[in-house]
Every structure is written in structure tokens, then in C-alpha cells.
């Protein structure tokens, strides 16, 4: 995949498990929404820079998946009020398209996985 001429701003999605467990589910949801909003924007920006068919197709698929999680998480809410897109997650600029895919994978295998596990525990009790 090509190097991006305009860097993608990606969320830093790493976390410590101990810190994550101490947060309320609503806080976790809002944090993930911020990460996903930034990631979806980065994918959209990268799509305009990748003309190669295979890469463009992969980015399009990634956009759909990340946006689906984003829309899904907007439907969950334990507090009054709606999510506001005015959050500012920790981020970093990247020029490699593979960084976008790695960030998505890390987000899904980390925060999203643990969030849905916590959600299942709450709903099944």
C-alpha cells in the first residue's frame, strides 16, 4: 500500500487493563466513540489518496466496518443526553496506510472486545 501524502490522524488506542476495568461502561463507550470517530475520518481521508484498486477496496471495507461499530455504539447510552463529537482522543499522525488497519485491529481486539464482554456480563445478570 502507498505512503499517504497527507498524514492520517489516528487515535492512540492502547490502554492498561487495570485502568480500563476501573471505568464506567458509559465512559468506556464514549472513549471508544471518540476513537472510532477519529479512525473513520482517517480512513475517509486515506481513501481519497489511494487510487490502487485493491487498497481502495480494503479501505472501503474498513470504513464500513469501523462506521458500523460507530453507529452501533451510538445506540447504547446509560446517561441522559447524546454523545457529542467534541471529544479529543490522544492521537498521532501516520503516513503509512497499514497503520490505519493496525489501529483498527488494536481497537477491535482491545477496547471493543472488553467493552462488549463487560456489557454481556451486565445484561446477563
Secondary structure, DSSP 8 states (H G I E B T S, - for coil): --EEEEEEEEE-----HHHHHTS-HHHHHHHHHHHHHHHHHHHHHHHTT--SHHHHHHHHHHHHHHHHHHHHHHH--SSSS---S-----EEEEEEHHHHHHHHHHHIIIIIHHHHHHHHHHHT-
